[in-house]
Amino acid sequence: MIMELLQEILVLITFLISTGYLITKFVWKPAFLSGKKKDTVCGVSGCGCDD
């Protein structure tokens, strides 16, 4: 009884993780996963380093 419930919970967790991965891979690209860097320069001289 307990083992069947545990197995169903693990299957549900695995399904939700895989569904979330597929959604972020093919449908929706959240900002924190895009890996896009800012186009602005930092620093006083504008060289892109911290002065």
RORO-721893 format. One record per residue (C-alpha): residue number from 1; residue in three letters; x, y, z. Coordinates in pm, 1 decimal. Example, Ala and Ser with C-alpha at 12.3 -4.5 7.8 and 13.67 -1.06 7.14 Angstrom:
2
1,Ala,1230.0,-450.0,780.0
2,Ser,1367.0,-106.0,714.0
***
This chain:
51
1,Met,0.0,0.0,0.0
2,Ile,266.6,250.6,101.4
3,Met,503.0,141.9,-175.0
4,Glu,236.9,196.7,-441.7
5,Leu,164.9,546.1,-310.0
6,Leu,535.4,628.2,-301.2
7,Gln,576.7,499.8,-656.0
8,Glu,288.1,714.5,-781.7
9,Ile,432.2,1021.9,-611.2
10,Leu,773.4,960.5,-769.4
11,Val,616.0,912.9,-1112.6
12,Leu,420.5,1237.3,-1069.7
13,Ile,733.4,1428.9,-967.6
14,Thr,927.0,1287.6,-1263.9
15,Phe,643.4,1376.2,-1501.2
16,Leu,622.1,1733.4,-1369.9
17,Ile,997.6,1784.8,-1398.1
18,Ser,1006.9,1651.7,-1754.1
19,Thr,704.6,1857.8,-1856.9
20,Gly,862.3,2171.0,-1710.1
21,Tyr,1184.4,2100.4,-1895.6
22,Leu,1005.8,2055.4,-2227.6
23,Ile,804.1,2373.5,-2178.6
24,Thr,1114.5,2580.9,-2103.8
25,Lys,1305.4,2414.3,-2387.6
26,Phe,1052.9,2457.0,-2669.7
27,Val,770.0,2691.7,-2569.1
28,Trp,861.7,2948.8,-2306.1
29,Lys,1204.6,3100.3,-2248.3
30,Pro,1213.6,3275.8,-1910.8
31,Ala,1455.8,3564.8,-1867.3
32,Phe,1671.0,3387.3,-1610.3
33,Leu,1734.9,3093.0,-1846.2
34,Ser,1810.3,3289.2,-2161.7
35,Gly,2176.1,3350.3,-2076.8
36,Lys,2163.1,3682.8,-2254.4
37,Lys,2413.0,3937.9,-2130.5
38,Lys,2348.3,4307.9,-2097.0
39,Asp,2451.9,4530.3,-2384.0
40,Thr,2549.3,4811.6,-2150.1
41,Val,2906.5,4883.4,-2054.3
42,Cys,3017.0,4921.6,-1697.2
43,Gly,3297.8,5117.0,-1542.9
44,Val,3400.0,5480.0,-1570.2
45,Ser,3587.2,5458.9,-1899.8
46,Gly,3324.9,5238.8,-2067.0
47,Cys,3571.0,4955.4,-2128.0
48,Gly,3339.2,4697.5,-1977.4
49,Cys,3540.2,4643.0,-1662.6
50,Asp,3480.8,4771.6,-1311.0
51,Asp,3693.0,5082.0,-1260.2
***
